[in-house]
Every structure is written in structure tokens, then in C-alpha cells.
Amino acid sequence: MKLSRLEQETIILFNEAEPTAEIYTHNKKLREKLERLSQKHPDKIVLKSDQPGGAVTYTVPKKSIVVQEPYSDERREAARRRAIEGRYTPPKQG
């Protein structure tokens, strides 16, 4: 069964007692990032389930969950200029 984009959720679940969180997601970029991190840190980032329809659930340390302030337009532009001046090229994914 194909889910609508509205139904393709990402849920981060944790409690105050345990040191880990669960991330359930359909998001392709997040799934790929969690897979890369699980290969790099197999003792900390663990695939718990891979469901039909493309959803995955990973267990991660709660310390890995970060919510940060959005970049201002000025800060984003300054970072872009620094990258151009330093001839920065992002690493290739995959």
C-alpha cells in the first residue's frame, strides 16, 4: 500500500529514563544519513526495523538528537561567500 506524502511521517520518540531515542522515518535523506551513521557507529546507531513501504526505525543515542536555531539569511550568505572564496566543494554522496 502506497502512503500519501502526508502519511509519510518522521517520529522521534524518547523518554527521560533511557539514554536512547527511536527515529521512525520515511524521509529518504534521513534514512540514508542514518544508514551511513549506523555503518560508521554500529554500536550506537542501530537499525531496529525496516518496514514495507520504505519506513525504517533506528535506535540512536539521545545526545544525537539536536534542534538548532535556523541560520539567518546573513549568516547563510557569509558561509556561502567563505565557501566560494575557499573553493570549497562538498563531498560526493554515495
C-alpha positions as CSV (number, residue, x, y, z in Angstrom):
1,M,0.0,0.0,0.0
2,K,1.4,3.4,-1.1
3,L,1.2,6.1,1.5
4,S,0.5,9.7,0.7
5,R,3.2,12.2,1.4
6,L,1.1,13.5,4.3
7,E,1.2,10.0,5.8
8,Q,5.0,9.5,5.3
9,E,5.9,10.7,8.8
10,T,9.1,11.1,10.8
11,I,8.7,10.4,14.5
12,I,11.4,10.9,17.1
13,L,10.5,9.2,20.4
14,F,12.3,9.2,23.7
15,N,11.7,9.3,27.4
16,E,13.6,10.8,30.3
17,A,14.7,7.4,31.8
18,E,16.5,5.8,28.9
19,P,19.7,7.1,27.1
20,T,18.4,6.2,23.6
21,A,15.8,7.5,21.2
22,E,13.9,5.9,18.4
23,I,13.6,7.5,15.0
24,Y,10.9,6.2,12.7
25,T,11.0,7.8,9.2
26,H,10.0,7.6,5.6
27,N,12.3,10.5,4.7
28,K,14.8,9.4,2.1
29,K,17.7,11.8,3.2
30,L,17.2,10.9,6.8
31,R,17.1,7.2,6.1
32,E,20.3,7.5,4.1
33,K,22.0,9.5,6.8
34,L,21.0,7.0,9.5
35,E,22.3,4.2,7.3
36,R,25.7,5.9,6.9
37,L,25.9,6.6,10.6
38,S,25.0,3.1,11.5
39,Q,27.8,1.8,9.3
40,K,30.2,4.2,10.9
41,H,28.9,3.7,14.5
42,P,27.3,0.2,14.6
43,D,27.5,0.1,18.4
44,K,25.5,3.3,18.8
45,I,23.2,3.7,15.7
46,V,21.2,0.5,15.2
47,L,18.6,-0.4,12.7
48,K,15.6,-1.7,14.6
49,S,13.2,-2.4,11.8
50,D,12.9,-2.0,8.0
51,Q,9.2,-1.9,7.1
52,P,7.4,-2.4,3.8
53,G,6.7,0.9,2.1
54,G,10.2,2.4,2.8
55,A,10.0,3.2,6.5
56,V,12.8,2.4,8.9
57,T,13.2,2.6,12.7
58,Y,16.7,3.3,14.2
59,T,17.8,3.4,17.8
60,V,20.2,6.3,18.4
61,P,21.8,8.0,21.5
62,K,19.5,10.8,22.8
63,K,22.6,13.1,22.6
64,S,22.4,12.7,18.8
65,I,19.1,14.5,18.7
66,V,19.7,18.2,18.2
67,V,17.3,21.1,17.4
68,Q,19.1,24.3,16.5
69,E,18.3,27.8,15.7
70,P,17.8,28.4,12.0
71,Y,20.5,30.3,10.1
72,S,19.8,33.9,9.4
73,D,20.0,35.0,5.7
74,E,23.1,37.0,6.6
75,R,24.8,34.0,8.2
76,R,23.9,31.8,5.2
77,E,25.2,34.3,2.7
78,A,28.5,34.8,4.7
79,A,29.0,31.0,4.8
80,R,28.3,30.8,1.0
81,R,30.9,33.6,0.3
82,R,33.5,31.8,2.5
83,A,32.9,28.6,0.7
84,I,33.3,30.3,-2.7
85,E,36.5,32.1,-1.7
86,G,38.0,28.9,-0.3
87,R,36.9,27.0,-3.4
88,Y,35.0,24.5,-1.2
89,T,33.4,21.6,-2.9
90,P,31.1,19.4,-0.9
91,P,31.9,15.7,-0.7
92,K,30.1,13.4,-3.1
93,Q,27.3,11.3,-1.5
94,G,27.1,7.6,-2.2
